[in-house]
Amino acid sequence: MSRGAKPTPADAPLLPRELDAARVQRLIDAAGDIALLLDGDGTVLDVRSHDRELQKTAKRAWVGKAWADTVTVESRDKVADLLARALADEPGPARQVNHPAASGPDLPVLYAALRVAGAARGPRAAAQVLALGRDLRDNFTLQRRLVDAQQTMERDYWRFREAETRYRNLFQASAEAVLIADGATLRIVEANPAALALLAGGQAGPKAPKVVGTALASLFAAAAAEPLAAAIAAARSLGKHERLSATLAATALGVAVALASFRQEQASFLLVRLAPLASVEQRRSKVEAVNESRAVAGAGFESAFVRSAADALAFTDGAGRVVSVNRAFARLAQLSSEEQARGEPLDRWLGRTGVEMSVLLANLRDSGAAGLFSTELRGALGLVTEVEIAASALDGAARPGGAAFAFAVRDVGRRMAPSEQALPTKVPASVAQLTELVGRVPLKQIVAETSDLIERLSIETALTMTKDNRAMAAQLLGLSRQSLYVKLRRFGMGGLESGDADVH
């Protein structure tokens, strides 16, 4: 406050006593997203809104009607309370009411009502009320997305809990001795009861040797150190290693040791299975394990970017066999290492049917590139993930199989599906009028018409995916070539009319 200025009384008006109509109108427009002018009986006299479409619809549907008739049933008491408080000049909180929409969700609006200054205070019919509202549709959209995200997280959490419960039950009940070792430190992190009994050799209580937390190599005799190190190296490279013979340090019992590696989140672990030996098997040498590792390792398109890329990347030869994959692909395909994928056909993991990858490879050979191709990826442990593929041919890649291809695979399964999806721009008449047929046409006839519509759309999609290659489209649809031509003539598609001659 400037020096010498007199304090303003608490009940003094904030605005001048008189404002011209233009300024009042601008003030109303700025105060809310929608404004309703009502008479004393609650009839809507006029509607103003920033949203032109909403104003056009509201003027046509609300003007001349009672305010209570423009809202949903549960909002009518709120409207009556707002109107009564405004006419009595009693202050009250803003109330949220919902206006029903012709299609889609209701329109939520937060209203505050006040008696128009200067309106007659005599008969109720002469009074006027101004209701200012705030459009809450954006808030509701954010709330729905938040709820969808929370539900997705809860579903994932319970799915992981159920998987962990099944794993725990299987791990504890297994009659085979199983150890789990940290892939980095090679220390035992878990051991099932069968493994504890085997390593204890019948000892129990305090005399039983400690297993969890000890080094994996310390469980075996010193002579097993070298072959065990070679087996661990092979398991890390190939994902698994054939059994080797070793002797337990505590009991001098000969056992067969099988190693396999797996990933959990960003860490790697070793699965160690132990079985008593009836006869000692000849151990494998470190040189043999290293040679096996080198035999499956081929020249790949290795680079720091490819290895650490967030998207799953795979490189194949012209026949679609994997030459190299990055870490993200191995994680998505539930492989313990990238080397496990080498030499395998890519459609072992990608594609819903056996034809999808053939169609994609054919398009790559013809055009050299393919855009966002939606399909699914099947992990080695059974996890199915919705993915999108972008692929291209690699120029100048000299390989025995001819051309080479690069595939970028992106997980789209966690993308938030919109709560409401708009209808396609071109909706067939039978779809748009489907609801109108209920009650007038028998269900059997509706199902028949819908079946024809789905069949036609599936054929159009297959022809689009194969660039009008009808032989490949028939294979993609699981039809014979002759059956596809019969359906094309039936629907008048592809330039084939009912009188055309049979296609050989």
C-alpha positions as CSV (number, residue, x, y, z in Angstrom):
1,M,0.0,0.0,0.0
2,S,1.4,3.4,-0.9
3,R,2.1,5.9,1.8
4,G,-0.8,8.0,2.7
5,A,-3.4,5.7,1.1
6,K,-6.5,4.8,3.2
7,P,-7.2,1.1,3.9
8,T,-10.1,-0.3,1.9
9,P,-12.9,-1.7,4.2
10,A,-13.4,-5.4,4.0
11,D,-17.0,-5.1,2.7
12,A,-16.2,-2.5,0.1
13,P,-16.9,-3.6,-3.5
14,L,-13.9,-4.7,-5.5
15,L,-15.3,-3.3,-8.8
16,P,-16.9,0.0,-9.7
17,R,-20.7,0.2,-9.1
18,E,-21.4,0.5,-12.8
19,L,-19.8,-1.3,-15.7
20,D,-20.9,-1.0,-19.3
21,A,-22.5,-4.0,-21.0
22,A,-19.4,-4.7,-23.2
23,R,-17.1,-5.0,-20.2
24,V,-19.6,-7.2,-18.3
25,Q,-19.8,-9.5,-21.3
26,R,-16.0,-9.8,-21.6
27,L,-15.9,-10.5,-17.8
28,I,-18.4,-13.3,-18.2
29,D,-16.6,-14.8,-21.1
30,A,-13.3,-14.8,-19.1
31,A,-14.9,-16.2,-15.9
32,G,-16.0,-19.6,-17.3
33,D,-16.1,-21.9,-20.3
34,I,-19.9,-21.8,-20.5
35,A,-22.5,-19.3,-19.2
36,L,-26.2,-19.8,-18.9
37,L,-28.8,-16.9,-18.5
38,L,-31.9,-18.2,-16.6
39,D,-35.1,-16.7,-15.6
40,G,-36.6,-17.0,-12.1
41,D,-38.2,-20.3,-12.9
42,G,-34.9,-21.8,-14.1
43,T,-35.7,-21.7,-17.8
44,V,-32.6,-21.2,-20.0
45,L,-32.8,-17.9,-21.9
46,D,-29.4,-17.8,-23.5
47,V,-26.1,-19.8,-23.7
48,R,-22.6,-18.6,-24.3
49,S,-19.5,-20.8,-24.6
50,H,-15.9,-20.6,-25.9
51,D,-16.5,-23.9,-27.6
52,R,-18.4,-23.0,-30.8
53,E,-19.6,-26.5,-31.3
54,L,-20.8,-26.7,-27.7
55,Q,-22.5,-23.3,-28.0
56,K,-24.3,-24.3,-31.2
57,T,-25.5,-27.6,-29.7
58,A,-26.5,-26.0,-26.4
59,K,-28.5,-23.2,-28.0
60,R,-30.4,-25.7,-30.1
61,A,-31.1,-28.2,-27.3
62,W,-31.2,-26.1,-24.1
63,V,-32.7,-22.7,-24.8
64,G,-36.4,-22.6,-23.8
65,K,-36.1,-25.6,-21.5
66,A,-35.8,-25.8,-17.8
67,W,-32.2,-26.0,-16.6
68,A,-33.1,-29.2,-14.7
69,D,-34.2,-30.9,-17.9
70,T,-30.8,-30.3,-19.5
71,V,-28.9,-32.3,-16.9
72,T,-28.8,-36.0,-15.9
73,V,-31.2,-37.3,-13.2
74,E,-28.6,-37.3,-10.4
75,S,-27.7,-33.6,-11.1
76,R,-31.2,-32.2,-10.8
77,D,-31.1,-31.7,-7.1
78,K,-27.8,-29.8,-7.5
79,V,-29.3,-27.5,-10.1
80,A,-32.3,-26.8,-7.8
81,D,-30.0,-26.0,-4.9
82,L,-27.9,-23.6,-7.1
83,L,-31.0,-21.8,-8.4
84,A,-32.6,-21.4,-5.0
85,R,-29.4,-20.0,-3.4
86,A,-28.9,-17.6,-6.3
87,L,-32.4,-16.3,-6.0
88,A,-32.1,-15.8,-2.3
89,D,-28.7,-14.1,-2.6
90,E,-27.2,-16.8,-0.4
91,P,-23.5,-17.7,-1.1
92,G,-22.9,-21.4,-1.8
93,P,-20.3,-23.7,-3.1
94,A,-19.9,-24.5,-6.8
95,R,-21.6,-27.8,-7.8
96,Q,-20.7,-30.2,-10.5
97,V,-23.5,-31.3,-12.8
98,N,-23.5,-33.5,-15.9
99,H,-25.2,-32.7,-19.2
100,P,-26.2,-35.8,-21.2
101,A,-24.7,-36.0,-24.7
102,A,-26.3,-37.5,-27.7
103,S,-23.3,-39.7,-28.3
104,G,-20.3,-40.4,-26.1
105,P,-19.8,-39.6,-22.4
106,D,-21.7,-36.9,-20.4
107,L,-20.5,-33.3,-20.3
108,P,-19.3,-32.5,-16.7
109,V,-19.5,-28.8,-15.8
110,L,-18.7,-27.1,-12.5
111,Y,-21.3,-24.4,-12.0
112,A,-21.6,-21.3,-9.8
113,A,-24.9,-19.3,-9.9
114,L,-25.6,-15.7,-8.9
115,R,-28.5,-13.4,-9.2
116,V,-28.0,-10.8,-11.9
117,A,-27.2,-7.4,-10.3
118,G,-30.0,-4.9,-11.0
119,A,-32.6,-7.6,-11.8
120,A,-36.0,-7.0,-10.2
121,R,-36.4,-8.4,-6.7
122,G,-40.1,-8.5,-6.9
123,P,-41.9,-11.5,-8.3
124,R,-39.9,-14.7,-8.9
125,A,-40.6,-14.7,-12.6
126,A,-39.0,-11.3,-13.0
127,A,-35.7,-12.3,-11.5
128,Q,-32.7,-13.5,-13.6
129,V,-29.8,-15.8,-12.7
130,L,-26.4,-16.2,-14.3
131,A,-24.8,-19.6,-14.1
132,L,-21.0,-19.7,-14.9
133,G,-19.5,-23.1,-15.6
134,R,-16.1,-24.6,-16.0
135,D,-15.7,-27.5,-18.5
136,L,-14.3,-30.5,-16.7
137,R,-13.8,-32.8,-19.7
138,D,-10.0,-32.4,-19.7
139,N,-9.9,-33.2,-16.0
140,F,-12.0,-36.3,-16.5
141,T,-9.7,-37.5,-19.3
142,L,-6.6,-37.1,-17.1
143,Q,-8.4,-39.0,-14.3
144,R,-9.4,-41.8,-16.6
145,R,-5.8,-42.1,-17.8
146,L,-4.5,-42.2,-14.3
147,V,-7.0,-44.9,-13.3
148,D,-6.1,-46.9,-16.4
149,A,-2.4,-46.6,-15.5
150,Q,-3.0,-47.7,-12.0
151,Q,-5.0,-50.7,-13.1
152,T,-2.3,-51.6,-15.5
153,M,0.3,-51.5,-12.8
154,E,-1.9,-53.5,-10.5
155,R,-2.4,-56.2,-13.1
156,D,1.3,-56.4,-13.8
157,Y,2.0,-56.6,-10.1
158,W,-0.4,-59.4,-9.5
159,R,0.8,-61.3,-12.6
160,F,4.4,-61.1,-11.3
161,R,3.3,-62.2,-7.8
162,E,1.5,-65.2,-9.3
163,A,4.5,-66.1,-11.4
164,E,6.8,-65.8,-8.4
165,T,4.4,-68.0,-6.3
166,R,4.5,-70.7,-9.0
167,Y,8.2,-70.5,-9.2
168,R,8.6,-70.8,-5.4
169,N,6.4,-73.8,-5.2
170,L,8.1,-75.6,-8.1
171,F,11.6,-74.7,-6.8
172,Q,10.9,-76.0,-3.3
173,A,9.0,-79.1,-4.3
174,S,11.5,-80.2,-7.0
175,A,13.2,-83.5,-6.2
176,E,16.2,-82.4,-8.3
177,A,19.0,-80.5,-6.5
178,V,18.9,-76.9,-7.8
179,L,21.2,-73.9,-7.0
180,I,20.9,-70.4,-8.2
181,A,24.2,-68.4,-8.4
182,D,24.7,-64.7,-9.1
183,G,26.1,-64.4,-12.6
184,A,28.5,-61.6,-11.6
185,T,29.9,-62.8,-8.2
186,L,29.3,-66.6,-8.7
187,R,27.9,-66.8,-5.1
188,I,24.9,-68.9,-4.3
189,V,21.8,-66.9,-3.7
190,E,19.2,-69.7,-3.4
191,A,19.2,-73.4,-2.9
192,N,16.2,-75.8,-2.8
193,P,15.8,-78.4,-0.1
194,A,17.0,-81.2,-2.4
195,A,20.3,-79.3,-3.0
196,L,20.8,-78.7,0.7
197,A,20.3,-82.4,1.5
198,L,22.7,-83.4,-1.2
199,L,25.4,-81.0,-0.2
200,A,25.0,-81.8,3.5
201,G,25.5,-85.5,3.0
202,G,23.1,-86.5,5.7
203,Q,24.3,-83.9,8.2
204,A,21.7,-81.7,9.9
205,G,21.6,-78.8,12.3
206,P,24.7,-76.7,13.0
207,K,27.0,-79.3,11.4
208,A,25.4,-78.9,8.0
209,P,27.6,-76.9,5.7
210,K,26.5,-73.4,4.8
211,V,25.4,-73.1,1.2
212,V,23.7,-69.7,0.6
213,G,26.3,-66.9,0.3
214,T,29.2,-69.2,-0.5
215,A,31.2,-69.2,-3.7
216,L,30.0,-71.8,-6.3
217,A,33.5,-73.1,-6.9
218,S,34.0,-73.8,-3.1
219,L,31.3,-76.5,-3.2
220,F,33.5,-78.7,-5.4
221,A,36.9,-80.2,-5.1
222,A,39.9,-78.3,-6.4
223,A,40.2,-80.5,-9.4
224,A,36.9,-79.3,-10.7
225,A,38.0,-75.6,-10.7
226,E,39.2,-75.5,-14.3
227,P,36.4,-77.4,-16.1
228,L,33.8,-75.5,-13.9
229,A,35.3,-72.2,-15.1
230,A,35.1,-73.3,-18.7
231,A,31.5,-74.5,-18.2
232,I,30.5,-71.1,-16.7
233,A,32.0,-69.3,-19.6
234,A,30.1,-71.5,-22.1
235,A,26.8,-71.1,-20.2
236,R,27.2,-67.3,-20.2
237,S,27.9,-67.3,-24.0
238,L,25.4,-70.0,-25.2
239,G,22.8,-69.9,-22.4
240,K,23.5,-73.5,-21.3
241,H,26.2,-76.1,-21.0
242,E,26.2,-79.9,-21.2
243,R,26.7,-81.8,-18.0
244,L,30.2,-82.1,-16.5
245,S,31.6,-84.3,-13.8
246,A,32.7,-82.9,-10.5
247,T,33.3,-84.0,-6.9
248,L,31.6,-82.3,-3.9
249,A,34.1,-80.9,-1.5
250,A,32.1,-81.7,1.7
251,T,31.1,-85.4,0.9
252,A,33.6,-86.4,-1.9
253,L,30.5,-87.5,-3.8
254,G,30.7,-87.5,-7.6
255,V,27.9,-85.4,-9.2
256,A,26.9,-84.3,-12.7
257,V,26.7,-80.6,-12.9
258,A,24.5,-78.8,-15.6
259,L,24.7,-75.0,-16.0
260,A,22.3,-72.6,-17.6
261,S,22.2,-68.9,-17.6
262,F,19.1,-66.6,-17.5
263,R,18.4,-62.9,-17.0
264,Q,16.1,-61.3,-14.4
265,E,15.6,-57.6,-15.0
266,Q,19.1,-56.2,-15.6
267,A,21.0,-59.0,-13.7
268,S,22.2,-62.4,-14.9
269,F,22.1,-65.6,-12.9
270,L,23.3,-69.2,-13.3
271,L,20.9,-72.2,-12.8
272,V,23.0,-75.1,-11.4
273,R,21.5,-78.6,-11.3
274,L,23.2,-81.4,-9.4
275,A,22.7,-85.1,-9.8
276,P,24.7,-87.9,-8.2
277,L,26.8,-89.9,-10.6
278,A,26.5,-93.7,-10.9
279,S,29.7,-93.7,-12.9
280,V,32.0,-90.7,-13.2
281,E,31.6,-89.0,-16.6
282,Q,34.6,-87.7,-18.4
283,R,34.9,-84.0,-17.9
284,R,35.0,-81.5,-20.7
285,S,38.2,-79.4,-21.1
286,K,38.3,-75.6,-21.1
287,V,39.7,-75.6,-24.7
288,E,36.6,-77.6,-26.0
289,A,34.2,-75.2,-24.3
290,V,35.9,-72.2,-25.7
291,N,36.0,-73.7,-29.2
292,E,32.3,-74.5,-29.0
293,S,31.6,-70.9,-28.0
294,R,33.6,-69.6,-31.0
295,A,31.9,-72.0,-33.4
296,V,28.5,-70.5,-32.8
297,A,29.8,-66.9,-32.7
298,G,29.5,-65.4,-36.2
299,A,30.5,-62.1,-37.7
300,G,27.7,-59.7,-36.8
301,F,26.8,-56.1,-37.2
302,E,28.3,-55.3,-33.8
303,S,28.7,-51.7,-32.6
304,A,28.3,-49.9,-29.3
305,F,25.0,-48.4,-30.4
306,V,23.5,-51.6,-31.7
307,R,24.4,-53.5,-28.5
308,S,23.0,-50.8,-26.1
309,A,20.0,-49.6,-28.2
310,A,16.7,-49.4,-26.3
311,D,14.8,-50.9,-29.2
312,A,15.2,-54.6,-30.0
313,L,17.4,-55.0,-33.2
314,A,17.9,-58.1,-35.3
315,F,19.9,-58.7,-38.5
316,T,19.2,-61.6,-40.8
317,D,20.4,-63.1,-44.0
318,G,18.3,-63.2,-47.1
319,A,16.5,-66.4,-45.9
320,G,15.5,-64.8,-42.7
321,R,18.0,-66.5,-40.4
322,V,19.4,-64.5,-37.6
323,V,23.0,-63.3,-37.9
324,S,23.0,-61.0,-34.9
325,V,20.7,-59.5,-32.3
326,N,21.3,-56.9,-29.6
327,R,20.7,-57.1,-25.8
328,A,17.2,-55.6,-26.0
329,F,16.1,-58.3,-28.5
330,A,17.5,-61.1,-26.2
331,R,15.7,-59.6,-23.2
332,L,12.4,-59.3,-25.1
333,A,12.7,-62.8,-26.5
334,Q,13.6,-64.1,-23.0
335,L,17.0,-65.4,-24.1
336,S,19.9,-65.5,-21.7
337,S,22.4,-64.3,-24.3
338,E,22.5,-62.8,-27.8
339,E,24.3,-65.9,-29.1
340,Q,21.3,-68.1,-28.6
341,A,19.5,-66.4,-31.5
342,R,22.2,-66.9,-34.1
343,G,21.4,-69.2,-36.9
344,E,17.7,-69.5,-35.9
345,P,14.9,-68.4,-38.2
346,L,13.5,-65.0,-37.1
347,D,9.9,-66.3,-37.3
348,R,10.7,-68.5,-34.4
349,W,9.9,-65.5,-32.3
350,L,8.1,-63.0,-34.6
351,G,4.8,-63.4,-36.3
352,R,1.3,-64.6,-35.4
353,T,1.2,-67.1,-38.3
354,G,3.7,-68.8,-40.3
355,V,2.9,-66.6,-43.3
356,E,3.5,-63.1,-41.8
357,M,7.3,-63.2,-41.9
358,S,7.1,-64.6,-45.4
359,V,5.0,-61.6,-46.5
360,L,7.3,-59.2,-44.7
361,L,10.4,-60.7,-46.3
362,A,8.8,-60.6,-49.7
363,N,8.0,-56.9,-49.3
364,L,11.5,-56.2,-48.2
365,R,12.9,-58.0,-51.3
366,D,10.6,-56.0,-53.6
367,S,10.7,-52.5,-52.0
368,G,13.7,-52.6,-49.7
369,A,11.8,-51.3,-46.7
370,A,8.7,-51.9,-44.6
371,G,7.0,-49.5,-42.3
372,L,5.3,-50.1,-39.0
373,F,4.3,-53.8,-39.3
374,S,2.1,-54.9,-36.2
375,T,2.6,-58.4,-35.0
376,E,3.6,-60.3,-31.9
377,L,6.8,-61.6,-30.4
378,R,6.8,-65.0,-28.6
379,G,9.4,-65.3,-25.8
380,A,11.4,-68.5,-25.2
381,L,9.6,-68.9,-21.9
382,G,6.1,-68.3,-23.3
383,L,5.6,-64.6,-22.9
384,V,3.7,-63.0,-25.8
385,T,4.3,-59.3,-26.5
386,E,2.6,-57.0,-29.0
387,V,5.3,-55.4,-31.1
388,E,5.7,-53.1,-34.2
389,I,8.4,-53.9,-36.7
390,A,10.3,-51.5,-39.0
391,A,12.6,-53.3,-41.4
392,S,14.9,-52.5,-44.3
393,A,17.3,-54.2,-46.6
394,L,21.1,-53.6,-46.1
395,D,22.8,-52.4,-49.2
396,G,26.1,-53.9,-50.1
397,A,25.9,-56.7,-47.5
398,A,27.8,-59.6,-49.1
399,R,26.4,-62.8,-47.6
400,P,26.0,-66.3,-48.9
401,G,22.2,-66.1,-48.7
402,G,22.1,-63.0,-50.8
403,A,20.7,-59.8,-49.3
404,A,20.7,-59.0,-45.6
405,F,17.9,-57.3,-43.6
406,A,17.7,-55.3,-40.5
407,F,14.7,-55.3,-38.2
408,A,13.8,-52.8,-35.4
409,V,11.3,-54.3,-33.0
410,R,9.4,-52.1,-30.5
411,D,7.3,-53.3,-27.6
412,V,3.9,-51.6,-27.9
413,G,2.0,-53.8,-25.4
414,R,2.4,-51.3,-22.6
415,R,1.1,-48.4,-24.6
416,M,-2.0,-46.8,-23.0
417,A,-5.1,-47.7,-25.1
418,P,-7.4,-44.6,-25.4
419,S,-10.6,-45.0,-23.4
420,E,-12.6,-44.0,-26.4
421,Q,-11.6,-44.7,-29.9
422,A,-13.1,-42.8,-32.8
423,L,-14.8,-44.7,-35.5
424,P,-12.9,-45.0,-38.8
425,T,-13.4,-42.3,-41.3
426,K,-15.0,-44.8,-43.7
427,V,-17.5,-46.9,-41.8
428,P,-19.5,-49.4,-43.8
429,A,-23.2,-48.7,-43.8
430,S,-23.9,-52.2,-42.3
431,V,-21.7,-51.3,-39.3
432,A,-23.2,-47.9,-38.8
433,Q,-26.8,-49.2,-39.0
434,L,-26.1,-52.4,-37.0
435,T,-27.7,-51.2,-33.8
436,E,-30.7,-50.0,-35.7
437,L,-31.4,-53.5,-36.9
438,V,-31.8,-54.9,-33.4
439,G,-35.5,-55.6,-32.7
440,R,-36.5,-55.3,-36.4
441,V,-34.4,-58.0,-38.0
442,P,-33.8,-61.6,-36.6
443,L,-30.5,-62.1,-34.9
444,K,-29.6,-64.9,-37.4
445,Q,-29.8,-62.4,-40.3
446,I,-27.8,-59.8,-38.4
447,V,-25.0,-62.3,-37.7
448,A,-25.0,-63.4,-41.4
449,E,-24.6,-59.8,-42.6
450,T,-21.9,-59.1,-40.0
451,S,-20.0,-62.3,-41.0
452,D,-20.0,-61.1,-44.7
453,L,-18.7,-57.7,-43.7
454,I,-15.9,-59.1,-41.6
455,E,-15.0,-61.5,-44.4
456,R,-14.8,-58.7,-46.9
457,L,-12.7,-56.5,-44.6
458,S,-10.3,-59.3,-44.0
459,I,-9.8,-59.9,-47.7
460,E,-9.2,-56.2,-48.3
461,T,-6.6,-56.1,-45.6
462,A,-4.8,-59.2,-46.9
463,L,-4.7,-57.7,-50.4
464,T,-3.4,-54.4,-49.0
465,M,-0.7,-56.2,-47.0
466,T,0.5,-58.3,-49.9
467,K,0.2,-55.4,-52.4
468,D,-2.6,-57.2,-54.4
469,N,-0.5,-60.5,-54.6
470,R,-3.6,-62.8,-54.5
471,A,-1.6,-66.0,-54.1
472,M,0.1,-64.7,-51.0
473,A,-3.1,-63.2,-49.8
474,A,-4.8,-66.6,-50.0
475,Q,-2.0,-68.1,-48.0
476,L,-2.2,-65.3,-45.4
477,L,-6.0,-65.9,-45.0
478,G,-5.6,-69.7,-44.9
479,L,-7.6,-70.2,-48.1
480,S,-6.9,-72.0,-51.3
481,R,-6.3,-69.7,-54.3
482,Q,-9.5,-70.9,-56.0
483,S,-11.6,-70.1,-52.8
484,L,-10.1,-66.6,-52.7
485,Y,-11.2,-66.0,-56.3
486,V,-14.7,-67.3,-55.5
487,K,-15.0,-64.8,-52.7
488,L,-13.6,-61.9,-54.8
489,R,-16.2,-62.6,-57.4
490,R,-18.9,-62.9,-54.7
491,F,-18.0,-59.4,-53.3
492,G,-17.2,-57.8,-56.7
493,M,-13.7,-57.0,-55.6
494,G,-10.4,-56.9,-57.5
495,G,-12.0,-56.4,-60.9
496,L,-13.6,-59.8,-60.8
497,E,-17.3,-60.0,-61.7
498,S,-19.6,-63.0,-61.2
499,G,-19.4,-63.8,-64.9
500,D,-15.6,-63.9,-65.2
501,A,-13.9,-67.1,-66.2
502,D,-12.2,-69.3,-63.5
503,V,-8.6,-68.2,-62.8
504,H,-6.0,-71.0,-63.2
